[in-house]
Amino acid sequence: MYKFRLYYDKDAETEWLNELAARGWAMKRFFAGLYYFDKSEPGEYIYQVDFGDKFGGVSDEYRNFMQEMGVEIVQNWGYWIILRKKAADGAFELYTDAQSAMEHYLKIRKMFKVVTILMLLCFFFELFAGVTGVWIGYVAAIFIGLMLLMMVNTVLQLNNTIAELEEQQTGIASKMRNRSVSPLLSVGLLMNVAALCIRESVSAPIHRAVQLLAIVTMVVGLYLTARGKSKNK
């Protein structure tokens, strides 16, 4: 059985893999969002998703440690490592205390922050191309903008997870909790779509004005998101 999914949340991916395993489908391979499952005994395996230190592979030390624990490395994709263990061998958890779990999520957040910055630069580059007359730049900017929204949302979710772990350690509520993406980011992206749609039917000054307003709206949305002043704060 094949299934296509794009996950940025490792916990959601882990839950999904274990739901399918409980129904008798064991994940065997993964490539660019495409998962392949073999039929198995219901509940035969427990899956976990880890974040490694080596892109595209794992160290011999990591591999040997997992083998000693009776854990199989099913797939390595970028920094993501999909692991599984026979349910009959007992519980399978990777990070059992708040400190190790927090360090784990801090590594993941760092990676997503770098990707978000790179995507933001690509977004404005494509947007500039569209403004200067290369219409395909608008299309690319809209696509990258959608991906950018997902990246920002992922970073904020990780902030919430890390804040919860900090509270477990210190007992002090964190100001980082319950942040979410500002609606202005989505509004700015929709305005960019509108600018693309009206490009041939309005005068150049009007088109530029809509485009400029869209850019300003997205920048303000990014600022409010970073400051945690969205409507869900």
ChimeraX attribute file (.defattr): number of C-alpha atoms within 10 A of each C-alpha:
attribute: neighborCount
match mode: 1-to-1
recipient: residues
	/A:1	10
	/A:2	12
	/A:3	11
	/A:4	12
	/A:5	11
	/A:6	10
	/A:7	11
	/A:8	14
	/A:9	14
	/A:10	18
	/A:11	13
	/A:12	11
	/A:13	18
	/A:14	18
	/A:15	15
	/A:16	13
	/A:17	23
	/A:18	21
	/A:19	17
	/A:20	16
	/A:21	23
	/A:22	17
	/A:23	14
	/A:24	18
	/A:25	22
	/A:26	26
	/A:27	26
	/A:28	15
	/A:29	15
	/A:30	18
	/A:31	11
	/A:32	9
	/A:33	11
	/A:34	12
	/A:35	17
	/A:36	16
	/A:37	18
	/A:38	14
	/A:39	13
	/A:40	15
	/A:41	13
	/A:42	14
	/A:43	18
	/A:44	19
	/A:45	24
	/A:46	25
	/A:47	27
	/A:48	21
	/A:49	24
	/A:50	18
	/A:51	18
	/A:52	20
	/A:53	13
	/A:54	11
	/A:55	12
	/A:56	13
	/A:57	16
	/A:58	17
	/A:59	11
	/A:60	9
	/A:61	9
	/A:62	12
	/A:63	15
	/A:64	12
	/A:65	12
	/A:66	16
	/A:67	12
	/A:68	9
	/A:69	12
	/A:70	14
	/A:71	20
	/A:72	16
	/A:73	20
	/A:74	16
	/A:75	19
	/A:76	21
	/A:77	15
	/A:78	14
	/A:79	16
	/A:80	20
	/A:81	19
	/A:82	23
	/A:83	22
	/A:84	24
	/A:85	22
	/A:86	16
	/A:87	13
	/A:88	10
	/A:89	13
	/A:90	9
	/A:91	9
	/A:92	19
	/A:93	11
	/A:94	12
	/A:95	13
	/A:96	9
	/A:97	11
	/A:98	16
	/A:99	14
	/A:100	13
	/A:101	15
	/A:102	20
	/A:103	14
	/A:104	17
	/A:105	18
	/A:106	16
	/A:107	13
	/A:108	21
	/A:109	19
	/A:110	13
	/A:111	13
	/A:112	18
	/A:113	15
	/A:114	11
	/A:115	15
	/A:116	20
	/A:117	14
	/A:118	12
	/A:119	19
	/A:120	19
	/A:121	13
	/A:122	17
	/A:123	23
	/A:124	16
	/A:125	14
	/A:126	22
	/A:127	25
	/A:128	15
	/A:129	17
	/A:130	19
	/A:131	16
	/A:132	10
	/A:133	10
	/A:134	13
	/A:135	15
	/A:136	13
	/A:137	21
	/A:138	22
	/A:139	17
	/A:140	17
	/A:141	26
	/A:142	19
	/A:143	13
	/A:144	21
	/A:145	25
	/A:146	14
	/A:147	16
	/A:148	22
	/A:149	19
	/A:150	15
	/A:151	20
	/A:152	23
	/A:153	18
	/A:154	21
	/A:155	23
	/A:156	22
	/A:157	19
	/A:158	21
	/A:159	20
	/A:160	19
	/A:161	19
	/A:162	24
	/A:163	20
	/A:164	19
	/A:165	21
	/A:166	17
	/A:167	15
	/A:168	14
	/A:169	13
	/A:170	9
	/A:171	10
	/A:172	11
	/A:173	12
	/A:174	15
	/A:175	11
	/A:176	16
	/A:177	19
	/A:178	16
	/A:179	22
	/A:180	23
	/A:181	26
	/A:182	26
	/A:183	16
	/A:184	21
	/A:185	27
	/A:186	17
	/A:187	15
	/A:188	23
	/A:189	22
	/A:190	16
	/A:191	20
	/A:192	24
	/A:193	18
	/A:194	15
	/A:195	22
	/A:196	21
	/A:197	12
	/A:198	13
	/A:199	17
	/A:200	10
	/A:201	8
	/A:202	12
	/A:203	10
	/A:204	11
	/A:205	9
	/A:206	13
	/A:207	20
	/A:208	15
	/A:209	12
	/A:210	19
	/A:211	23
	/A:212	17
	/A:213	16
	/A:214	23
	/A:215	19
	/A:216	15
	/A:217	20
	/A:218	24
	/A:219	15
	/A:220	16
	/A:221	22
	/A:222	19
	/A:223	16
	/A:224	19
	/A:225	23
	/A:226	16
	/A:227	13
	/A:228	20
	/A:229	15
	/A:230	18
	/A:231	12
	/A:232	10
	/A:233	15
